[in-house]
Amino acid sequence: MIELRDVTKTFPQGKGEGGGLRAVDHVSLHVPRGSVYGIVGHSGAGKSTLLRLINHLEEPTSGSVLVGGADLGALGERGRRQVRQSIGMVFQQFNLFRSRTVLGNVAYPLKVAGASRAEARERAAEVLRFVGLDGHARRYPEQLSGGQRQRVGIARALATSPGVLLCDEATSALDPQTTHEVLALLERVNRELGITIVLITHEMDVVRSLCDRVAVMADGKVVESGGVYEVFSRPQHPTTEAFVRSALHDRPDGPALERLRARHGGRLVTVPVTGDAAGGHELSRLLREHAVDFTVAHAGVGEVQNRPLGSVTLELRGAEADIDAVVARLGGLEKAGAR
């Protein structure tokens, strides 16, 4: 549905600074039709600029952006405008018109697209029912909660029946419960309407909850990408690993690790838990084979794409040689250190 081919975006800097600021640096991505694709990175990583390149609010300095097979750079302004009409946008701060009612906000893009007043109102009422706000049509944005305002923003983005929905930090201004509700609505948008969603976020929990695939950005580059479970279970880049740990909270470190060491006299070993049941059987067999006893010192196991993922930190007790043999056979999975 969306393809970026070696895309770079450089912004000019002031006199004497030279070179320009490269916000997006030779990025290539393929977003399958009907998928939910997350783009995660810290502030300044280039992810919001990347989103604006997809709907051509920013033109790439080099490279190509294709939406639905159409190369936006090769189109005239009329052609780009038609493509933009197939792309909905959801913003972090909602960007609603304070002087318009909820119905008026949702109907606005339809009027811009040339729909009659009656057509615009009918379609706006339809999408408000879809997002669960049909009873709020005559209210104004200031009378709504943050979650309700974001639902209005999603309804407005859906009004023109887009094939793509771009979400720029759509949940970062919301509390955890409201975030969960908005993510559930976006999942329904994808599942029931078949809309391709590209989600920009700095929260790996959001990616875990909603996305099929993810790209991790740092300094304008995509440093890692792939299926969400694969990236979570086997992060290859330090930036990715830091994001994954922030979402899983599965490994003790710092003061938490020192407290575990104070309570447990054996050797602490952290073992990953994945959807591969054979790994658990192998660990159990090794412990029995080498007569090593254990206690669960810490555990953090959740689900990613309906598959278990996390780790368990064990205190191992027995002869040092036997513990060494277990650790060696596990492929050097001793992460928490030894006493």
C-alpha positions as CSV (number, residue, x, y, z in Angstrom):
1,M,0.0,0.0,0.0
2,I,2.9,2.3,0.9
3,E,6.4,2.1,-0.3
4,L,9.4,4.3,0.4
5,R,12.4,3.8,-1.8
6,D,15.7,5.2,-0.5
7,V,14.0,8.4,0.8
8,T,16.0,11.3,2.2
9,K,14.7,14.6,3.5
10,T,17.2,17.4,4.3
11,F,16.1,20.7,5.7
12,P,18.3,23.8,5.0
13,Q,20.0,25.4,7.9
14,G,21.0,29.0,8.6
15,K,23.8,30.8,6.9
16,G,27.2,29.5,7.7
17,E,25.9,26.2,9.2
18,G,26.2,24.3,5.9
19,G,25.1,20.9,5.0
20,G,21.5,21.1,6.1
21,L,19.7,19.0,8.7
22,R,19.0,15.5,7.4
23,A,15.8,14.4,9.2
24,V,15.3,11.3,7.1
25,D,18.3,9.4,5.9
26,H,18.0,6.9,3.0
27,V,14.9,5.1,4.4
28,S,13.2,2.2,2.5
29,L,10.0,0.7,3.8
30,H,7.2,-1.5,2.5
31,V,3.8,-1.2,4.2
32,P,1.5,-4.1,3.1
33,R,-2.1,-3.3,2.3
34,G,-4.4,-3.8,5.2
35,S,-1.6,-3.9,7.8
36,V,-1.0,-1.8,10.9
37,Y,2.6,-0.6,10.7
38,G,4.3,1.1,13.7
39,I,7.2,3.5,13.4
40,V,8.8,4.0,16.7
41,G,11.7,6.3,17.8
42,H,12.7,8.9,20.3
43,S,12.0,12.6,19.8
44,G,14.1,13.9,16.8
45,A,14.5,10.4,15.3
46,G,12.7,11.6,12.1
47,K,9.5,9.6,12.4
48,S,7.0,12.6,12.1
49,T,8.9,13.9,9.1
50,L,8.6,10.4,7.6
51,L,4.9,10.5,8.1
52,R,4.6,13.9,6.3
53,L,6.5,12.5,3.4
54,I,3.9,9.7,3.0
55,N,1.1,12.3,2.3
56,H,3.5,14.6,0.5
57,L,3.1,17.5,3.0
58,E,6.9,17.3,2.8
59,E,8.7,16.6,-0.5
60,P,11.6,14.2,-0.3
61,T,15.0,15.6,-1.1
62,S,15.7,12.3,-2.9
63,G,14.1,8.9,-3.3
64,S,10.5,8.0,-4.1
65,V,7.3,7.7,-2.1
66,L,4.5,5.5,-3.5
67,V,1.0,5.2,-2.2
68,G,-1.3,2.7,-3.8
69,G,1.2,2.2,-6.5
70,A,1.3,5.9,-7.4
71,D,4.6,7.7,-7.3
72,L,3.7,11.0,-5.6
73,G,6.8,12.8,-7.0
74,A,5.8,11.9,-10.5
75,L,2.2,13.3,-10.1
76,G,1.1,16.9,-10.7
77,E,-0.6,18.8,-7.9
78,R,-4.0,17.6,-9.0
79,G,-2.9,14.0,-8.8
80,R,-1.3,14.4,-5.4
81,R,-4.4,16.1,-4.1
82,Q,-6.4,13.0,-5.2
83,V,-4.0,10.7,-3.4
84,R,-4.2,12.9,-0.3
85,Q,-8.0,12.5,-0.3
86,S,-7.4,8.7,0.2
87,I,-5.3,9.4,3.3
88,G,-6.7,10.3,6.7
89,M,-4.7,12.0,9.4
90,V,-5.1,11.6,13.2
91,F,-3.1,14.1,15.3
92,Q,-1.7,14.1,18.9
93,Q,-3.5,17.3,19.9
94,F,-6.7,16.5,18.0
95,N,-6.6,19.7,15.8
96,L,-10.4,20.2,16.0
97,F,-12.2,23.5,15.2
98,R,-13.3,24.9,18.5
99,S,-16.1,27.0,16.8
100,R,-17.6,23.9,15.1
101,T,-19.8,21.2,16.6
102,V,-18.6,17.6,16.6
103,L,-20.8,17.0,13.5
104,G,-19.4,20.1,11.9
105,N,-15.8,19.0,12.5
106,V,-16.4,15.6,11.0
107,A,-18.4,17.0,8.0
108,Y,-15.7,19.6,7.2
109,P,-13.4,17.5,5.0
110,L,-16.4,16.2,3.1
111,K,-17.5,19.8,2.3
112,V,-13.9,20.6,1.2
113,A,-14.1,17.5,-1.1
114,G,-17.3,18.9,-2.7
115,A,-20.0,16.9,-1.0
116,S,-23.4,18.6,-0.5
117,R,-24.5,19.8,3.0
118,A,-26.9,16.9,3.2
119,E,-24.4,14.3,2.0
120,A,-21.7,15.6,4.4
121,R,-24.1,15.5,7.4
122,E,-25.3,12.0,6.6
123,R,-21.8,10.6,6.3
124,A,-20.6,12.5,9.4
125,A,-23.4,11.0,11.4
126,E,-22.5,7.5,10.1
127,V,-18.9,7.7,11.2
128,L,-19.8,9.2,14.5
129,R,-22.0,6.1,15.1
130,F,-19.0,4.0,14.2
131,V,-16.7,5.6,16.8
132,G,-19.4,5.6,19.4
133,L,-20.2,9.4,19.5
134,D,-23.6,9.6,17.8
135,G,-25.1,11.2,20.9
136,H,-22.5,14.0,20.9
137,A,-23.0,15.4,17.4
138,R,-24.3,18.8,18.7
139,R,-21.6,19.3,21.3
140,Y,-18.4,21.3,20.9
141,P,-14.9,20.0,21.4
142,E,-14.4,21.9,24.7
143,Q,-17.3,19.9,26.1
144,L,-15.6,16.6,25.5
145,S,-12.9,14.5,27.2
146,G,-9.5,13.9,25.6
147,G,-10.5,10.4,24.6
148,Q,-13.8,11.7,23.0
149,R,-11.9,14.4,21.1
150,Q,-9.6,11.8,19.7
151,R,-12.6,9.8,18.6
152,V,-13.9,12.9,16.8
153,G,-10.4,13.2,15.2
154,I,-10.6,9.5,14.0
155,A,-14.2,10.0,12.8
156,R,-13.1,13.1,10.8
157,A,-10.2,11.1,9.3
158,L,-12.6,8.3,8.3
159,A,-15.2,10.6,6.8
160,T,-13.8,10.6,3.3
161,S,-13.5,6.7,3.3
162,P,-9.6,6.7,3.1
163,G,-7.6,3.6,2.3
164,V,-4.7,4.8,4.6
165,L,-4.9,6.3,8.1
166,L,-1.8,8.1,9.4
167,C,-1.6,8.5,13.1
168,D,1.0,10.9,14.5
169,E,1.4,10.2,18.3
170,A,-2.4,9.7,18.4
171,T,-2.4,8.4,22.0
172,S,0.5,10.2,23.7
173,A,-1.8,12.9,25.2
174,L,-4.1,10.4,26.7
175,D,-4.2,8.5,30.0
176,P,-3.6,4.7,30.0
177,Q,-7.2,3.6,30.1
178,T,-8.2,6.1,27.3
179,T,-5.2,5.0,25.3
180,H,-6.4,1.4,25.5
181,E,-9.9,2.4,24.2
182,V,-8.5,4.4,21.3
183,L,-6.2,1.6,20.3
184,A,-9.1,-0.8,20.4
185,L,-11.0,1.6,18.1
186,L,-8.1,1.7,15.7
187,E,-7.9,-2.1,15.7
188,R,-11.5,-2.1,14.8
189,V,-10.9,0.4,12.0
190,N,-8.3,-1.9,10.5
191,R,-10.2,-5.1,11.0
192,E,-13.7,-4.0,9.9
193,L,-12.9,-1.4,7.3
194,G,-9.6,-2.9,6.0
195,I,-7.8,0.5,6.3
196,T,-4.0,0.4,6.3
197,I,-2.7,2.2,9.4
198,V,0.7,3.8,9.9
199,L,1.2,4.7,13.5
200,I,4.0,7.0,14.7
201,T,4.8,6.6,18.4
202,H,7.6,6.7,21.0
203,E,5.8,4.0,23.1
204,M,6.6,0.4,22.4
205,D,3.6,-0.6,24.4
206,V,1.4,0.9,21.7
207,V,3.3,-1.1,19.0
208,R,2.8,-4.3,21.0
209,S,-0.9,-3.7,21.4
210,L,-1.8,-2.8,17.8
211,C,0.8,-3.3,15.2
212,D,1.6,-6.2,12.8
213,R,5.0,-4.8,11.8
214,V,7.4,-2.2,13.2
215,A,10.3,0.0,12.0
216,V,12.6,1.5,14.6
217,M,14.2,4.9,13.8
218,A,17.3,6.6,15.2
219,D,19.0,9.7,13.8
220,G,16.8,9.7,10.7
221,K,17.6,6.0,9.8
222,V,15.6,2.9,10.1
223,V,17.9,0.8,12.3
224,E,15.6,-2.3,12.5
225,S,12.3,-3.5,11.0
226,G,10.2,-6.6,10.8
227,G,7.3,-8.4,12.3
228,V,6.4,-7.2,15.8
229,Y,7.0,-10.5,17.6
230,E,10.3,-11.1,15.8
231,V,11.6,-7.6,16.7
232,F,10.4,-7.9,20.3
233,S,11.9,-11.4,20.8
234,R,15.2,-10.8,19.0
235,P,16.1,-7.1,19.0
236,Q,19.3,-6.5,17.1
237,H,20.0,-2.8,17.6
238,P,20.6,-1.1,21.0
239,T,17.8,1.4,20.4
240,T,15.4,-1.4,19.7
241,E,16.5,-3.3,22.7
242,A,16.0,-0.3,24.9
243,F,12.5,0.2,23.5
244,V,11.6,-3.5,24.0
245,R,12.8,-3.5,27.6
246,S,10.7,-0.4,28.3
247,A,7.6,-2.3,27.2
248,L,8.3,-5.7,28.7
249,H,9.8,-4.7,32.1
250,D,11.0,-8.2,32.3
251,R,14.6,-8.0,33.4
252,P,15.8,-6.7,36.8
253,D,18.6,-4.2,36.7
254,G,20.2,-1.5,38.8
255,P,18.7,-1.3,42.4
256,A,16.2,-4.1,41.6
257,L,19.0,-6.5,40.7
258,E,20.9,-5.6,43.9
259,R,17.8,-6.3,46.0
260,L,17.5,-9.7,44.3
261,R,21.2,-10.5,45.0
262,A,20.7,-9.5,48.7
263,R,17.8,-12.0,49.0
264,H,19.1,-14.9,47.0
265,G,22.4,-16.6,47.7
266,G,22.6,-18.8,44.6
267,R,23.5,-17.8,41.1
268,L,21.0,-15.5,39.3
269,V,20.3,-16.4,35.6
270,T,17.8,-14.7,33.4
271,V,16.2,-17.0,30.8
272,P,14.0,-15.8,28.0
273,V,10.4,-17.0,27.6
274,T,9.0,-17.2,24.1
275,G,6.3,-18.9,22.2
276,D,8.6,-21.9,21.7
277,A,7.5,-24.5,24.2
278,A,10.6,-26.6,23.5
279,G,12.7,-24.0,25.3
280,G,10.9,-24.6,28.6
281,H,11.1,-28.3,28.3
282,E,14.9,-28.0,27.6
283,L,15.5,-25.9,30.7
284,S,13.5,-28.4,32.9
285,R,15.5,-31.3,31.5
286,L,18.8,-29.6,32.0
287,L,18.0,-28.8,35.6
288,R,17.1,-32.4,36.4
289,E,20.0,-33.8,34.5
290,H,22.5,-31.7,36.4
291,A,20.7,-31.9,39.8
292,V,20.4,-28.1,40.0
293,D,17.7,-26.7,42.2
294,F,16.0,-23.4,41.5
295,T,13.8,-20.6,42.8
296,V,12.0,-18.1,40.6
297,A,13.5,-14.8,41.8
298,H,11.8,-12.5,39.2
299,A,9.4,-12.9,36.3
300,G,8.0,-10.7,33.6
301,V,6.0,-12.5,30.9
302,G,3.4,-10.9,28.8
303,E,1.9,-11.4,25.3
304,V,2.9,-10.0,21.9
305,Q,0.6,-10.9,19.0
306,N,-1.1,-13.5,21.3
307,R,2.2,-15.3,22.0
308,P,4.1,-15.3,25.3
309,L,7.2,-13.2,25.6
310,G,9.4,-12.1,28.4
311,S,11.9,-13.6,30.8
312,V,12.3,-15.4,34.1
313,T,15.2,-14.8,36.5
314,L,16.1,-17.9,38.4
315,E,18.2,-18.5,41.4
316,L,20.2,-21.7,40.7
317,R,21.6,-23.8,43.5
318,G,23.9,-26.7,43.3
319,A,27.5,-27.6,42.5
320,E,29.3,-24.8,40.6
321,A,30.3,-27.2,37.9
322,D,26.7,-28.3,37.4
323,I,25.5,-24.7,37.3
324,D,28.2,-23.8,34.8
325,A,27.1,-26.8,32.6
326,V,23.5,-25.7,32.7
327,V,24.4,-22.1,31.8
328,A,26.7,-23.2,28.9
329,R,24.0,-25.5,27.5
330,L,21.5,-22.7,27.6
331,G,23.7,-20.8,25.2
332,G,25.1,-18.3,27.6
333,L,21.8,-16.9,28.7
334,E,23.2,-15.7,32.0
335,K,22.2,-12.1,32.0
336,A,21.7,-11.1,35.6
337,G,25.2,-11.8,36.7
338,A,26.6,-14.2,39.3
339,R,27.4,-14.1,43.0
